[in-house]
Amino acid sequence: MPLNELFAHIPPLPHFLTAGRDVFQPGDRHVERQAIGVFDLIVVSRGALHLGEAGADVRVGAGQAVILRPDRHHYPTGPCEEETHFYWLHFQILAPWTEWSGDAGAVPPAPQRSAELGYPGDFGHQYELRLPRYLTLPEPPDVYADIEGLLALSVRSDLAGGWQQQTLFHGLLQHLCGDARQRRADSAAVQLAERAAAWLKANYREPVTNARLREALHYHPIYVTRCMRAVFGRTPNEYVNDVRLEQAKLLLLTTDKTVADIASAVGFDDPAYFARRFAAAAGVSPSGYRKRFEARER
């Protein structure tokens, strides 16, 4: 089984926990562990580590990185052949996440939650984070510098130092995502999926039909759907319904419109269908969602 991409919606942003550096001598092996409960990012700057996770074996050489999942068995597959220098970083993804190849037509598996952490709440509009689990670093010196900065801040215990650590960590994730993002951006399928997403956001109040998709994007709707599933994990109708539901949340919080009026305003013809979709996505009815935020008399 290959190591694919981690796929999550942000915010909340991944959260840095701790980091360190280590040196292995020839013959040393990485420790064997089971379900450690945190993501483990390993970055090798010299030599090579031989690691396995649930049947997927990788060689992580100088200028390469691997992310081990929090819920699987990790083990050494061989000793170091030479002196090996590497960094390790532990982090959490608080939002539901999954591992997905992103293959066209593939259906992403159900999202998981990091060990012992619940999903902390409604974050409004979210963005897709796709983080490769095994990669050659696009700019190794920049990545090493980011990690050294994290380590330098580890001696501080003040709030400003903690903020700086999280900022550096998010910059590190951008470096790790950069090469994969560029490869995706060069893809015609990705470009079409992003055009479709932009069009759907701009026209979410209108019905989404095959004829309108074809007219707006100049591609067959089946191909548009295939591209959107590969890039966003959703069909055009699923994507636009997510946009509509986010707009509905905003209207529930900022207006006194009835649920039926809000349903119509965001593009749902049937208030009952809107209520079912809203409850399935938010875990509460539209009226219940609004009541969560109503001021109560003391």
C-alpha positions in Angstrom: 0.0 0.0 0.0 1.6 3.4 -1.0 1.9 6.4 1.2 -0.6 8.9 -0.3 -1.6 12.4 0.8 -3.2 13.5 4.0 -6.4 15.3 3.2 -8.0 17.6 5.7 -10.1 20.8 5.9 -8.6 23.8 7.6 -9.2 25.7 9.8 -8.4 24.5 12.4 -4.8 24.5 11.3 -2.5 21.5 12.2 -0.9 22.1 15.6 2.8 21.7 16.3 3.6 19.7 19.5 7.3 19.0 19.9 10.4 18.3 17.8 14.0 17.1 18.1 17.0 16.0 16.2 18.9 12.7 16.3 21.9 10.9 14.9 22.1 7.1 14.1 25.3 5.2 13.6 25.7 2.5 11.0 23.7 -0.5 12.2 21.2 1.5 14.2 17.5 1.1 13.6 14.5 3.3 14.1 12.3 2.4 17.1 9.2 0.2 16.6 5.9 1.8 17.8 2.2 1.2 17.7 -0.5 3.9 17.4 1.4 6.7 19.1 -1.6 9.1 18.8 0.3 11.9 17.0 1.6 12.5 13.5 5.3 11.9 13.2 7.1 14.0 10.6 10.6 12.6 9.9 13.1 14.7 7.8 16.5 13.2 6.9 19.4 15.6 6.3 22.2 13.0 5.9 22.2 9.2 5.3 19.0 7.2 5.2 16.3 5.6 7.4 14.5 2.4 6.4 10.9 2.5 7.8 7.7 0.7 7.4 4.0 1.4 8.2 1.3 -1.1 7.9 2.9 -2.9 5.0 4.3 0.2 3.2 8.1 0.3 3.3 10.0 3.4 2.4 13.7 4.5 2.3 13.9 8.1 3.6 17.2 9.5 2.3 18.9 12.9 2.6 16.6 15.7 1.5 13.5 13.5 1.9 10.6 13.4 4.4 7.9 11.0 5.6 4.8 11.5 7.7 3.8 8.5 9.9 0.2 8.2 10.9 -1.0 8.4 14.5 -3.0 5.2 14.3 -0.7 2.6 12.7 2.2 0.3 13.4 5.6 1.8 12.6 8.7 -0.3 12.4 12.3 -0.4 11.1 12.8 -2.4 7.9 16.6 -2.3 7.9 19.6 -0.8 9.7 21.3 2.5 8.7 24.2 1.9 6.3 26.0 5.1 7.3 25.8 7.8 9.9 22.3 9.3 9.6 21.1 12.7 10.7 17.4 13.4 11.0 14.8 15.6 12.5 11.4 14.5 14.0 8.3 16.6 14.6 5.1 15.6 16.3 1.9 17.4 15.4 -1.9 17.0 15.5 -4.6 17.7 13.0 -7.7 18.6 15.0 -10.1 18.5 12.1 -11.3 15.2 10.6 -8.7 13.9 8.2 -8.1 11.1 5.8 -5.4 9.6 3.6 -6.4 9.7 -0.1 -4.6 9.1 -3.4 -6.8 11.7 -5.2 -7.1 9.4 -8.2 -9.8 10.5 -10.7 -13.0 8.8 -10.0 -11.9 7.5 -6.6 -14.1 8.2 -3.6 -12.3 9.5 -0.6 -12.7 7.4 2.5 -14.6 8.6 5.5 -12.6 11.2 7.5 -11.0 10.2 10.8 -10.2 12.2 13.9 -6.8 12.4 15.6 -6.5 10.2 18.7 -8.3 11.4 21.8 -9.4 14.7 20.2 -12.9 15.6 19.2 -13.7 18.0 16.4 -13.8 21.4 18.2 -16.6 23.1 16.3 -17.9 25.0 13.3 -15.2 27.0 11.5 -17.3 28.3 8.7 -15.7 28.2 5.3 -12.8 25.8 5.1 -10.0 25.0 2.7 -8.5 21.7 1.5 -5.0 20.8 2.9 -3.3 18.1 0.9 0.0 17.1 2.6 2.1 14.4 0.9 3.2 11.7 3.3 6.4 10.8 1.4 8.3 13.3 -0.7 11.6 14.7 -1.8 11.9 18.2 -0.3 11.6 21.0 -2.9 14.0 23.2 -1.0 15.8 21.1 1.7 17.8 24.1 3.2 14.6 26.0 3.8 13.0 23.1 5.5 16.1 22.5 7.7 16.1 26.2 8.6 12.4 26.0 9.6 13.0 23.1 11.9 16.1 24.6 13.5 14.0 27.7 14.2 11.4 25.5 15.9 14.1 23.8 18.0 15.6 27.2 19.0 12.2 28.3 20.2 11.6 25.1 22.3 13.5 26.6 25.3 10.9 29.4 25.5 7.7 29.0 27.5 6.0 32.3 26.9 3.0 32.9 24.7 4.9 34.9 22.0 7.4 32.0 21.6 4.5 29.5 21.3 2.9 31.7 18.6 6.2 31.9 16.7 6.5 28.1 16.8 3.1 27.6 15.3 3.8 30.2 12.6 7.2 28.5 11.7 5.5 25.1 11.7 2.8 26.3 9.2 5.5 27.8 7.1 7.2 24.4 7.1 4.0 22.7 6.0 3.9 25.2 3.1 7.4 24.1 2.1 6.3 20.5 2.2 3.2 21.1 0.2 4.9 23.3 -2.4 6.2 20.7 -4.8 3.0 18.6 -4.7 0.9 21.8 -5.1 2.9 22.8 -8.1 2.5 19.4 -9.7 -1.3 19.6 -9.1 -1.5 23.2 -10.4 0.1 22.1 -13.7 -2.6 19.5 -14.2 -5.4 20.4 -16.7 -7.8 18.4 -14.5 -6.9 20.5 -11.4 -7.3 23.7 -13.4 -10.8 22.7 -14.6 -11.9 21.6 -11.1 -10.8 24.9 -9.6 -12.6 26.8 -12.4 -15.7 24.7 -11.7 -15.4 25.4 -7.9 -15.1 29.2 -8.5 -18.1 29.2 -10.8 -20.2 27.2 -8.3 -19.3 29.6 -5.5 -20.3 32.6 -7.7 -23.6 31.0 -8.7 -24.6 28.9 -5.7 -28.1 30.4 -5.6 -28.9 29.0 -9.1 -29.8 25.4 -10.0 -26.8 23.4 -11.0 -27.7 21.4 -14.2 -25.6 19.6 -16.7 -26.5 22.1 -19.3 -25.3 25.0 -17.2 -22.1 23.3 -16.4 -21.4 22.6 -20.0 -22.2 26.1 -21.0 -20.1 27.8 -18.3 -17.1 25.5 -18.5 -17.1 24.2 -22.1 -16.5 20.6 -20.9 -18.8 17.6 -20.7 -20.4 17.5 -17.2 -19.2 13.9 -16.7 -15.6 15.0 -17.1 -16.2 18.1 -14.8 -17.6 15.7 -12.2 -14.6 13.4 -12.5 -12.2 16.2 -12.1 -14.0 17.7 -9.1 -14.1 14.3 -7.4 -10.4 13.9 -7.9 -9.4 17.3 -6.6 -12.1 18.1 -4.0 -13.6 14.7 -3.2 -17.1 16.0 -4.2 -19.4 16.1 -7.2 -20.5 19.6 -8.4 -23.8 19.2 -6.6 -22.2 18.1 -3.4 -19.7 21.0 -3.6 -22.4 23.6 -4.2 -24.6 22.2 -1.5 -21.6 22.7 1.0 -21.3 26.3 -0.2 -25.1 26.8 0.3 -25.0 25.4 3.8 -22.2 27.7 4.8 -24.2 30.6 3.5 -27.3 29.4 5.4 -25.3 29.3 8.6 -24.3 32.9 8.1 -27.9 33.9 7.5 -29.2 32.0 10.5 -26.7 34.0 12.7 -27.1 37.4 11.1 -30.7 37.7 10.1 -34.2 37.0 11.4 -35.3 35.3 8.2 -37.4 32.2 8.5 -35.8 28.8 7.7 -37.9 28.6 4.6 -36.7 32.0 3.4 -33.1 31.1 4.1 -33.5 27.9 2.2 -34.8 29.8 -0.8 -32.1 32.5 -0.5 -29.2 30.0 -0.7 -30.6 27.9 -3.6 -32.7 25.2 -2.0 -36.2 24.9 -3.5 -37.5 22.5 -0.9 -37.3 23.8 2.8 -37.7 20.2 4.1 -34.8 18.9 1.9 -32.7 21.9 3.1 -33.5 21.1 6.7 -32.4 17.4 6.2 -29.2 18.4 4.5 -28.4 21.0 7.1 -29.0 18.6 10.0 -26.9 15.9 8.3 -24.0 18.3 7.9 -24.2 20.3 11.1 -25.6 17.7 13.4 -28.5 20.0 14.4 -31.6 21.4 12.7 -31.4 25.0 11.2 -33.6 26.2 14.1 -31.5 24.4 16.6 -28.3 25.9 15.1 -29.8 29.4 15.5 -30.9 28.8 19.1 -27.3 27.9 20.1 -26.4 31.5 19.6 -29.5 33.3 20.8 -29.1 35.6 23.8 -30.8 34.4 26.9 -32.3 36.7 29.6 -30.4 36.5 32.8 
